[in-house]
Amino acid sequence: MPSPLPVEDLASLGDARIERCDVLIVGGGPAGLAVARGLAEAGRRALILESGGLAEQDSTEALNETLSEAGLWSPRQAAKRQLFHAHQTRMWAHDRQGFGVRCRALGGSTVAWAGKSAAFSDQDYAVRPWVPDSGWPVTAAELVPHLDRAARALNLGLNCYDGRLWAHLRRSPPQPRPDPAVLDSFFWQFARSSIDPTDVLRAGAEFLQAAPRGCRVLTGATVLEVLTDASGERACAVLVADASGARRTIEAQTIVLAASAIENARLLLNSRSRHAAGLGNDRDLVGRYLLDHPSARLASFSPGAIPAMSRLYGFYGLRGPRGVSMYMHGLAPTARVQEAEGLLNCAAYTMGERAPDDPWSAVRRIAKRQSGDYLSDARAILKSPGIMAKGLARLAFQSNRFPKAWSRFAVHQVLRFRPGLAVEEYLTRGVPHKLVGLSIDAICEQAPDRDNRIQLSPKQDRFGMPLPVARWRIGELEIRTLTRLADILLREFGKAGLPLPVIADWVSARDARGADIIDMGHSAGTTRMASDPGRGVVDADGKVHGVEGLYIAGASIFPTCGHANPTLMIMAFAYRLADHLTQRRSP
C-alpha cells in the first residue's frame, strides 16, 4: 500500500540540514511527478522541489511573470489571450504572463487544463524535408510502452487516435464522410479524475492520493540556479530559496529539471557560476526553438447545418478497464497529403460558439471583477433564468455535499450513453452556455525557428532572478497550412455531400492578421532533443549535452510539437526518463 507522502514547506525546516539526495526533481507538475513515480516503482528515492504550494497563491503566482517582446501582441490578441486563458485558470493574467500559461502549485499545468489528450502521429518523429530542423532521435515505436503507462496515470483509455479507433468503437465512421485518404479521423481523449467524478484529472491531487514510497516533496522551494562541481562538467546541487527568501544549497547525485519549457530554459540560462552563457548553452541553443500550437477559427456553419454536423463530429464513449473513456472526433490531413502539399501536421474540430449575452460567461466576468459593463452582464443573467437554473443544479451536483457514489454512478451512465453531454460538462466546468453557432477550429504544429526563444531580462523577480522574455512569431508555413486546411475541408465536404461551411474572412483574404493567433499555453522546444550537440540541448535520453548528472523532462525537450495537446507525451517521456535513470544505476 502507498505510504503517506511527506510534504513539507521548505521554510518550516529552519536550519535543518537536507541530506544529499539520489534524484532531485525541480518542479511538481505532470513531468516531475511522473519521473518521481516511475523512480519509486523501481525502488529509487526522489526529492521533489515545488516552488508553489498545494494550491495556487498570490505570492507564488507573482513568480510566474513572463515578459513578451515588444509588439508581440496586438490589442485584439491581448484581449483574446485574457479571455481564452483566464477562462481555465484562477490567477492567470495577460499583463503578468505575457507568454505561456504557468500554474505554480503541485500538479503544475493540470491545475488549469481541460484534460484534452492525444499522442503524436508517426510522422511527427520523422525528418521531413519541408519542415526545417524536424526529426527526433527516437521513434514512435520506442514510446509505445511509455505511452501506455502515461495513459494509465492519466486515467485514459486505449491509446488510439486515428481512424482505427472506429473498429474499437464497434461502429462505422459517420456518413457521409470526406475521403479518408485525404482527411482521416483524429480523436482526442479527456483525462478524468479518479477522485472527483465531475472533474478532469489534477496531477497533484492524484499523486497525493496514491503517494509512492520513497518520495519527498518540499513546497515553497524556488530553484534559482543549478550548480556544478569545479570542472563545470557535472551538476551536483541547486541553489534554492524558500518563501522568505532564505537560501540554501541542496546536493544531489542526479538533477532533473521539470519546471516547464519557459522555466527550464530560464534556469539553465541563469546558471552562470561556471558558464558565462548559462549551463548547457555552449552552442547558444538554450531557450531557442520556442514552440506552441497556432490555432485559429477557419469556418463556421449556418444554423441549419448545426444539428447534422454536431452528430457527425461529436463525442464517443469507449468502455475499457478503467471505465468509459471519452473521445472527441475531428479530422486531420493524412501523412500523404502533408508530404504532397508540404504542410505541417494539423487537425480540425467543431466548437460551439457562445452568444455575446451568454449568462454564465457574464457570471464569470463579474465574479473575477473583469466586467466591462456590469449592467449589460446583469441583464444577460436575468434574461436566461432557465440556463442559470440548469447550471446551478449542476454545481449542486458537483458539490461536496452530494454523495460521491451517486455522482460517480450518474457520470458513468452519462459517459456510456451521452458522451457528448459528458464532454460538455468538462469543457464548461459544469455549467451550460448559450450557443448561437458551430465553428470549425484548427490546431497546427509550429515549424522550429531558432529565433523564437526565451531570453533573460534585466528585470528581476523578488528573489533577484532575471525574468524570462519570450520572442514568438508565426511563420508563413503555419499560415499556409491553416489556410490550405480550410480549402481542403471545403472541397472534401462538398465532394461528400456534407453541409458547406462558411470560410472565415481572414482565410478568404489570406490575411493572417485577422486570425488573431495566440499561444495556446502549450510551450515547448526550448531545450530540444538531438543526438548532435550542435542541434539540441539534450540527448535522446534527456541528458544535457556536456553536463553529467543533469536531465530535463517536459515539453521543452520536444524538437517538434505535432498538433496534439502535449501532456500525454510529456508524461510518456517522463516515464521513459525514469526507466533510463533506473537502468543507468543498475550494475
C-alpha positions in Angstrom: 0.0 0.0 0.0 1.3 3.5 -0.7 2.5 5.3 2.3 1.6 8.9 3.3 3.7 11.3 1.2 6.0 13.6 3.2 5.0 17.1 2.1 6.8 19.9 3.9 7.2 23.6 3.3 10.9 24.5 2.9 10.7 27.5 5.2 9.4 25.3 8.0 12.6 23.3 8.1 14.6 26.2 9.5 18.3 25.3 9.7 17.7 21.6 9.5 20.1 20.0 7.0 18.8 18.4 3.9 20.9 15.3 3.1 22.4 14.8 -0.3 19.7 13.0 -2.3 19.7 10.4 -5.0 17.5 12.2 -7.6 16.4 15.8 -7.2 13.4 16.8 -9.3 12.8 20.5 -9.9 9.1 21.0 -10.5 6.0 19.2 -9.3 4.0 19.3 -12.5 2.9 16.3 -14.6 6.5 15.7 -15.8 8.2 15.9 -12.5 5.6 13.8 -10.7 5.7 11.1 -13.4 9.5 10.9 -13.1 9.2 10.5 -9.4 6.5 7.8 -9.6 8.5 5.9 -12.2 11.6 6.0 -10.0 9.5 4.9 -6.9 8.1 1.9 -8.8 11.8 0.8 -9.4 12.7 1.4 -5.7 14.5 4.7 -6.3 14.1 7.7 -4.0 13.4 11.2 -5.2 13.1 14.7 -3.7 10.7 17.0 -5.5 11.1 20.7 -5.1 7.9 22.7 -5.9 8.1 26.4 -6.0 4.4 26.8 -5.2 2.2 25.1 -2.6 -0.5 22.5 -2.7 -2.7 25.2 -4.3 -2.0 28.4 -6.2 -1.3 31.5 -4.1 -0.9 35.2 -5.0 2.6 35.3 -3.7 3.8 32.4 -5.9 1.8 33.4 -8.9 3.9 36.6 -9.0 6.9 34.4 -9.7 5.3 33.3 -13.0 5.8 36.8 -14.5 6.9 36.4 -18.1 7.7 39.3 -20.4 7.0 39.4 -24.1 9.0 41.0 -26.8 7.6 44.5 -27.8 5.0 44.2 -30.5 4.3 40.5 -29.9 0.6 41.0 -29.2 -1.9 43.4 -30.8 -4.6 44.8 -28.6 -7.1 42.3 -30.1 -4.7 39.4 -29.4 -4.1 40.6 -25.9 -7.8 40.7 -25.3 -8.2 37.2 -26.8 -5.4 35.8 -24.6 -7.1 37.2 -21.5 -10.5 35.7 -22.5 -9.1 32.4 -23.6 -6.6 31.6 -20.8 -8.4 33.2 -17.9 -11.4 31.0 -18.7 -9.5 27.9 -17.5 -7.3 29.4 -14.8 -7.9 31.1 -11.5 -5.0 33.5 -11.2 -3.5 33.9 -14.7 -3.5 37.4 -16.3 -2.2 38.5 -19.6 -0.4 41.5 -18.0 1.6 39.1 -15.8 2.2 36.2 -18.1 3.0 37.8 -21.5 3.6 34.3 -23.0 2.5 30.8 -21.9 0.3 29.6 -19.1 2.1 28.5 -15.9 0.5 27.4 -12.7 2.9 27.4 -9.7 1.5 24.6 -7.5 1.7 20.9 -7.0 0.2 19.5 -10.3 1.6 22.3 -12.5 -0.4 22.9 -15.6 -3.0 20.3 -14.7 -4.3 22.8 -12.1 -5.9 24.6 -15.1 -6.1 22.3 -18.1 -9.2 20.8 -19.7 -7.9 17.3 -19.7 -7.6 17.1 -23.5 -5.0 14.4 -24.5 -3.6 12.8 -27.6 -0.4 11.1 -28.8 1.9 12.3 -31.6 1.5 10.8 -35.0 4.3 8.7 -36.6 5.3 11.4 -39.0 5.9 13.8 -36.1 9.1 11.9 -35.3 10.4 11.8 -38.8 12.8 14.1 -40.7 10.5 16.0 -43.1 12.4 17.9 -45.8 9.7 20.6 -45.9 9.9 21.2 -42.2 13.2 22.8 -41.2 15.0 21.2 -38.2 12.5 18.4 -38.0 13.3 14.8 -36.8 13.7 13.1 -33.5 16.4 10.8 -32.2 13.7 8.4 -31.1 10.8 6.7 -32.9 7.1 6.3 -32.3 7.6 2.6 -31.7 10.0 3.3 -28.8 7.4 5.3 -27.0 4.6 2.8 -27.1 5.1 1.2 -23.6 5.7 4.5 -22.0 2.6 6.0 -23.6 0.6 3.1 -22.2 1.9 3.9 -18.7 1.2 7.6 -19.1 -2.4 6.8 -20.3 -3.0 4.7 -17.2 -1.6 7.5 -15.0 -4.0 10.0 -16.7 -6.9 7.6 -16.4 -7.2 7.5 -20.2 -8.4 4.6 -22.3 -6.9 3.0 -25.4 -4.0 4.9 -27.0 -5.6 5.0 -30.4 -6.2 8.4 -32.0 -6.8 7.9 -35.8 -9.4 6.1 -37.9 -8.5 2.7 -36.5 -10.5 3.7 -33.4 -13.8 3.1 -35.2 -13.1 -0.7 -35.1 -12.6 -0.5 -31.3 -15.8 1.5 -31.0 -17.5 -1.2 -33.0 -19.2 1.2 -35.3 -18.7 2.6 -38.8 -17.5 6.1 -39.3 -20.3 8.7 -39.6 -21.7 9.0 -43.1 -21.4 10.8 -45.4 -17.7 11.5 -44.8 -14.8 13.1 -46.5 -12.3 10.9 -48.4 -10.3 9.2 -45.6 -7.3 9.1 -48.0 -7.3 12.9 -47.7 -8.9 13.7 -44.3 -8.6 10.9 -41.8 -10.4 10.8 -38.4 -8.5 12.2 -35.5 -9.5 11.7 -31.9 -8.7 13.4 -28.6 -9.4 11.9 -25.1 -10.2 13.6 -21.9 -8.3 12.7 -18.7 -10.8 12.1 -15.9 -10.2 12.5 -12.2 -10.2 9.3 -10.1 -11.1 11.4 -7.1 -13.9 13.7 -8.3 -16.2 12.1 -11.0 -17.2 15.5 -12.3 -13.7 16.9 -12.8 -10.7 16.4 -15.0 -7.6 14.8 -13.6 -5.4 17.0 -11.4 -1.9 15.5 -11.2 -1.1 16.9 -7.8 -4.2 15.5 -6.1 -3.8 12.2 -7.8 -0.2 12.0 -6.7 -1.0 12.7 -3.1 -3.9 10.2 -3.0 -1.7 7.3 -4.2 1.6 8.5 -2.8 4.6 6.4 -4.0 7.1 5.2 -1.5 10.5 6.9 -1.4 9.3 10.3 -2.5 9.6 13.6 -0.5 8.0 16.9 -1.6 9.3 20.3 -0.4 6.9 23.1 -1.3 7.7 26.8 -1.3 11.1 25.8 -2.8 12.1 28.0 -5.7 15.2 26.9 -7.5 17.4 29.8 -8.7 20.4 28.1 -10.2 21.9 24.7 -11.0 25.4 24.3 -9.5 28.3 22.2 -10.9 31.5 20.8 -9.5 34.8 22.6 -10.0 35.1 21.1 -13.5 31.9 22.7 -14.6 31.0 19.3 -16.3 28.9 17.7 -13.6 25.7 19.1 -11.9 25.9 18.5 -8.2 23.4 20.8 -6.4 20.8 23.5 -6.7 20.6 26.9 -5.1 17.0 27.2 -3.7 15.1 30.0 -1.9 12.2 29.5 0.5 9.2 31.8 0.7 11.0 34.3 2.9 14.0 34.5 0.5 16.3 32.5 2.7 18.7 30.5 0.5 20.3 27.1 0.9 22.1 24.6 -1.3 20.7 21.1 -1.8 23.1 18.5 -3.2 22.1 15.6 -5.4 23.6 12.8 -7.4 21.2 13.4 -10.3 19.2 16.5 -11.1 16.1 16.6 -13.3 14.6 19.9 -14.4 10.9 19.5 -14.9 9.7 23.1 -14.4 8.1 24.0 -17.8 9.5 25.0 -21.2 9.9 28.6 -20.0 11.4 27.8 -16.6 13.7 25.0 -17.7 15.4 27.4 -20.2 15.4 30.2 -17.6 17.1 28.1 -15.0 19.8 26.9 -17.4 20.4 30.5 -18.7 20.7 31.7 -15.1 23.2 29.0 -14.1 26.2 31.1 -14.8 28.5 30.4 -11.8 30.9 28.4 -14.1 29.4 29.0 -17.5 29.1 32.6 -18.6 26.4 31.9 -21.2 24.5 29.5 -19.0 24.7 25.8 -18.3 24.4 23.6 -21.4 24.5 26.7 -23.6 27.9 26.4 -25.2 26.3 26.4 -28.6 23.7 29.1 -27.9 20.8 26.8 -28.1 19.2 27.0 -24.7 15.9 28.9 -24.9 15.8 28.8 -28.7 13.2 27.0 -30.9 10.4 28.1 -28.7 7.2 26.3 -29.9 3.5 26.5 -29.3 0.4 25.5 -31.3 -1.0 28.1 -33.6 -4.8 27.8 -33.5 -7.4 29.7 -35.5 -11.1 29.6 -36.4 -11.3 28.5 -40.1 -15.0 28.5 -40.8 -18.5 28.3 -39.3 -21.8 26.6 -40.2 -25.1 28.2 -40.9 -27.7 27.5 -38.1 -29.5 24.9 -40.3 -26.4 22.7 -40.5 -25.5 22.7 -36.9 -27.5 19.6 -35.7 -26.2 17.4 -38.5 -22.6 18.5 -38.1 -22.8 18.1 -34.3 -23.9 14.5 -34.7 -21.2 13.7 -37.3 -18.3 15.3 -35.5 -19.2 14.9 -31.8 -18.1 12.7 -29.0 -17.9 8.9 -28.4 -17.5 6.7 -25.4 -15.4 3.5 -25.3 -15.6 1.1 -22.4 -12.3 -0.2 -21.1 -10.6 -1.5 -18.0 -10.8 1.9 -16.3 -14.4 2.6 -17.2 -15.8 4.5 -20.2 -13.3 6.9 -21.9 -14.4 9.9 -23.9 -13.1 10.6 -27.4 -13.7 13.8 -29.4 -13.8 13.3 -33.1 -12.0 15.7 -35.6 -10.3 15.5 -39.0 -6.6 15.7 -40.0 -4.9 15.7 -43.3 -3.2 12.3 -43.9 0.6 12.0 -43.9 0.5 11.5 -47.7 -1.3 14.8 -48.1 1.0 16.6 -45.8 4.0 15.4 -47.8 2.5 16.1 -51.2 1.5 19.6 -50.3 4.3 20.5 -47.9 2.1 21.1 -44.9 2.6 20.9 -41.2 0.7 18.4 -39.1 -2.7 19.9 -38.1 -6.3 18.9 -37.2 -9.7 20.5 -37.3 -12.6 20.1 -34.9 -16.0 21.7 -34.2 -16.7 24.1 -31.3 -19.9 25.7 -30.1 -20.0 29.5 -30.4 -21.2 31.2 -27.3 -23.7 34.0 -27.5 -22.5 37.5 -26.6 -25.1 37.5 -23.9 -24.2 34.1 -22.5 -25.2 34.3 -18.8 -22.5 32.1 -17.3 -19.8 34.0 -19.1 -21.3 37.1 -17.6 -21.2 35.5 -14.1 -17.5 34.6 -14.5 -16.7 38.2 -15.6 -18.5 39.7 -12.6 -17.0 37.2 -10.2 -13.5 37.9 -11.4 -14.2 41.7 -11.4 -13.4 41.7 -15.1 -16.7 43.0 -16.4 -16.5 46.0 -18.8 -20.3 46.6 -18.4 -21.8 45.3 -15.2 -25.3 46.4 -16.2 -25.2 44.5 -19.5 -23.8 41.4 -17.8 -26.5 41.6 -15.2 -29.2 41.8 -17.9 -27.7 38.7 -19.6 -28.0 36.8 -16.4 -31.6 37.9 -15.8 -32.7 37.1 -19.4 -31.7 33.4 -19.1 -33.3 32.0 -16.0 -33.5 28.5 -17.5 -29.8 28.3 -18.3 -28.9 29.7 -14.9 -31.2 27.2 -13.1 -29.7 24.3 -15.0 -26.2 25.5 -14.2 -26.9 25.9 -10.5 -28.3 22.4 -10.4 -25.1 21.0 -12.0 -23.0 22.9 -9.5 -25.0 21.5 -6.6 -24.5 18.0 -8.1 -20.7 18.6 -8.1 -20.6 19.9 -4.5 -19.0 18.0 -1.7 -22.5 17.7 -0.1 -23.7 15.5 -2.9 -22.9 11.8 -2.3 -19.8 10.9 -4.4 -21.1 7.3 -5.0 -24.3 8.7 -6.5 -22.5 11.3 -8.7 -19.9 8.7 -9.9 -22.7 6.3 -10.9 -24.5 9.1 -12.7 -21.4 10.3 -14.5 -20.6 6.7 -15.7 -24.1 6.4 -17.1 -23.8 9.7 -19.0 -20.4 8.7 -20.3 -21.8 5.4 -21.6 -25.0 6.8 -23.3 -24.4 10.5 -23.7 -20.6 11.1 -24.1 -21.2 14.4 -25.8 -23.0 15.7 -22.7 -20.2 14.5 -20.5 -17.5 16.3 -22.5 -19.6 19.5 -22.4 -19.6 19.2 -18.6 -15.8 19.0 -18.5 -15.2 21.7 -21.1 -17.7 24.2 -19.5 -16.7 23.4 -15.9 -20.1 22.0 -15.2 -22.3 24.9 -16.4 -24.4 25.2 -19.6 -23.8 28.0 -22.1 -26.0 29.9 -24.6 -24.8 28.9 -28.0 -25.5 30.6 -31.4 -23.4 28.6 -33.8 -20.9 25.9 -34.6 -17.4 26.7 -35.8 -14.5 24.8 -37.3 -11.4 25.4 -35.3 -7.9 24.2 -36.2 -4.8 23.5 -34.3 -1.4 23.3 -36.1 2.1 22.3 -35.2 4.8 25.1 -35.4 7.8 24.8 -37.5 11.0 25.1 -35.4 12.6 28.5 -35.7 15.8 29.3 -33.7 14.9 33.0 -33.5 11.8 32.1 -31.4 13.2 31.9 -28.0 13.2 32.5 -24.2 15.9 35.0 -23.0 16.7 36.7 -19.7 15.5 40.2 -18.9 17.4 42.8 -16.8 14.2 43.0 -14.8 14.2 40.6 -11.8 11.7 38.8 -9.6 11.7 39.2 -5.8 14.5 36.6 -5.4 16.8 38.6 -7.8 16.3 36.1 -10.6 16.1 37.6 -14.2 12.6 37.4 -15.6 12.1 35.4 -18.9 11.3 37.3 -22.1 9.6 35.5 -24.9 10.1 36.1 -28.6 7.5 34.2 -30.6 6.4 34.6 -34.2 4.2 32.6 -36.6 5.8 31.9 -39.9 4.5 31.5 -43.5 4.4 27.7 -43.3 2.0 27.8 -40.4 -0.3 30.3 -42.1 -0.2 28.3 -45.4 -1.0 25.1 -43.5 -4.1 26.6 -41.8 -5.5 28.3 -44.9 -4.8 25.2 -47.0 -6.6 23.1 -44.4 -9.7 25.3 -44.8 -9.6 24.9 -48.6 -9.3 21.1 -48.2 -12.2 20.9 -45.8 -14.4 23.0 -48.1 -13.5 20.8 -51.1 -13.9 17.5 -49.4 -17.1 18.4 -47.6 -18.5 19.4 -51.0 -17.5 16.1 -52.6 -19.0 14.1 -49.8 -22.3 16.0 -49.9 -21.9 17.5 -46.5 -23.1 21.0 -45.5 -20.6 23.5 -46.7 -19.1 25.8 -44.0 -18.7 29.5 -44.4 -15.0 30.2 -44.6 -13.6 32.8 -42.3 -12.9 36.2 -43.8 -9.2 36.1 -42.9 -8.8 32.8 -44.7 -10.6 34.1 -47.8 -8.4 37.2 -47.8 -5.3 35.3 -46.9 -4.7 37.9 -44.2 -3.1 36.3 -41.2 -3.6 39.4 -39.1 -7.3 38.7 -39.0 -6.8 35.3 -37.5 -5.6 36.8 -34.1 -3.5 33.7 -33.5 -2.3 33.5 -29.9 -0.2 31.0 -27.9 -2.2 28.0 -26.6 -0.3 27.5 -23.4 1.5 24.6 -24.9 5.0 26.0 -24.6 7.7 23.6 -25.9 11.1 23.3 -27.6 13.4 25.5 -25.6 15.8 22.6 -24.6 15.3 20.5 -27.7 16.4 16.9 -28.0 19.0 15.9 -30.6 21.8 13.3 -30.9 24.1 16.0 -32.2 25.1 18.7 -29.6 25.1 21.2 -32.4 21.4 20.7 -33.0 20.0 20.3 -29.5 20.4 20.9 -25.8 19.7 17.3 -24.5 20.4 13.9 -26.0 18.0 11.1 -26.7 17.8 10.2 -23.0 17.1 13.8 -21.9 20.6 14.4 -20.5 22.1 17.9 -21.1 24.9 17.6 -23.6 28.3 18.1 -21.9 26.9 18.1 -18.3 26.9 14.8 -16.3 24.1 14.2 -13.9 21.7 16.8 -15.4 18.5 15.8 -17.2 15.4 17.6 -18.5 11.8 16.5 -18.6 8.8 18.1 -20.1 7.8 19.6 -23.4 11.0 21.7 -23.6 12.8 18.6 -25.0 10.4 18.4 -28.0 12.2 19.0 -31.3 8.8 19.4 -33.0 5.4 19.6 -31.3 2.9 17.9 -33.6 -0.6 19.2 -33.2 -1.5 17.0 -30.2 -2.1 18.6 -26.7 1.2 17.8 -25.0 0.5 16.4 -21.5 0.3 12.7 -22.5 3.5 13.0 -24.5 5.2 14.9 -21.6 4.3 12.1 -19.2 5.4 9.3 -21.6 8.8 10.8 -21.9 9.0 11.3 -18.2 8.4 7.6 -17.6 11.0 6.8 -20.2 13.4 9.1 -18.4 12.7 7.3 -15.1 13.5 4.0 -16.7 16.7 5.3 -18.1 17.8 6.7 -14.7 17.0 3.3 -13.1 18.9 1.3 -15.7 21.8 3.7 -15.5 22.3 3.0 -11.9 21.9 -0.8 -12.2 25.1 -2.9 -12.2 
